[in-house]
Amino acid sequence: MPLPLLALMLGVFCVGTAEVVIAGILPEMSADLAVSIPTAGLLVTGYALGVTIGGPIITLLTTKWFRKGLLLTLMGVFIVGNVIAVLAPNYPTLMAARVFTSLSHGTFAAVAWHVAALMSPPDKQATAMAKIALGFNFANVLGSPIGTFIGQHFGWRATFGYVTAFAVLCLLLIVKFVPGALSTESDEGGEGGLSLREQMKVFRKGSLQLSMLITVLAQGAVFTTSTYLAPLLRDIGHFAPAMVGILLIVFGIGSVLGNILGGKAADANVMRGVLRAQSALLIALLVFWFAAPHQVPAAIALFLFGAAGFSIIPALQARILSVAAAAPALALSANVSAFNLGNGLGAWLGGATIDLGYDVRAVTLTAAIATAIALVLTVAMWARGRRELPEPAAAAALDDANTADAALARKS
């Protein structure tokens, strides 16, 4: 991986780890801060709300900043927030630190994806964004388990110290390797040269609104199942508790592979990449439902679900980039919020399915229904686009803005 992309991926790994690592150290935080576990769990909710609401706002207010300076500022905010968390004397201070830290998350991820696209030729932009998204994969596969181990053995404050150390390393790598001449594209007529009102007009596009809805549904389908993987494997597959951790690593390996393949598919054709990723997810969920009671097939299905579930991320981000050339960073940041909304929707859908009296195996079918709806919307969006513009012209139109951005990056 090129060092500039490695620096950006490490930053995404940091923000992703900060979001999910709390789940593994809730008992330690609850005991030390003298609050209930549900109250400690609100630290996850507070962070997620900060990402969802704050990301687009921060992105909108910083569109005239040079990309490298913005990345460094955001990582500085992240570091300061985590240092405050390490030193927090009580729960309210820790909650404030979490919300403050979260304000950097959405914009950093969006700008990292945008910068990765700027530094890549048009036919490699989705692959570059997939490499950045690997940071989220590694946050779940490595960052959270390591942070949990540290928190359980050295205290929850040490977990925040561990995240801070990686963030400092990321900041140094950005200083060293990310090109400093990546501007707001104001000289190319990009979002840096637009007023706030003009940038907000990008959200009037029906194609962007529909793309973000598809993001919520597709990501929601993934989290409808992934939130309940442990009981699904234990109660339906009859795996021993010790095996569940190993199987989650299998899921993580599949997610890494799927991320890479999803990026390559989107590079070849964005819309076909989105359709293939969603079709693969639908098939994987149905296979998982059939295989869940049988251990070896269930393990294989879990791997396939991880691969299909995470192949949608670079494909959907590439789609957003193709329909929001006037304000790419803002649209990508809003789509990060859409992913977070999907996370919450998925967890709620899975819980609602179980509350209706179905066993935990049924969450895969609920997820399949959400995926099918997203797939139908994607097919309708693609068909509409093909009717409005012949395919060669449509492809050329979608590539124009990305080509200009890539040319700017190569000049810098």
Secondary structure, DSSP 8 states (H G I E B T S, - for coil): --HHHHHHHHHHHHHHHHHHGGGGGHHHHHHHHT--HHHHHHHHHHHHHIIIIIHHHHHHHTTTS-HHHHHHHHHHHHHHHHHHHHH--SHHHHHHHHHHHHTTHHHHHHHHHHHHHHTS-GGGHHHHHHHHHHHHHHIIIIIHHHHHHHHHHH-HHHHHHHHHHHHHHHHHHHHHHS-TT---SGGGTSGGGS-HHHHHGGGG-HHHHHHHHHHHHHHHHHHHHHTTHHHIIIIIS---HHHHHHHHHHHHHHHHHHHHHHHHHHHH-HHHHHHHHHHHHHHHHHHHHHHTTSHHHHHHHHHHHHHHHHHHHHHHHHHHHHH-TTSHHHHHHHHHHHHHHHHHHHHHHHHHHHHTT--GGGHHHHHHHHHHHHHHHHHHHHHHHHHHS-HHHHHHHHHHHHHHHHHHHHH-
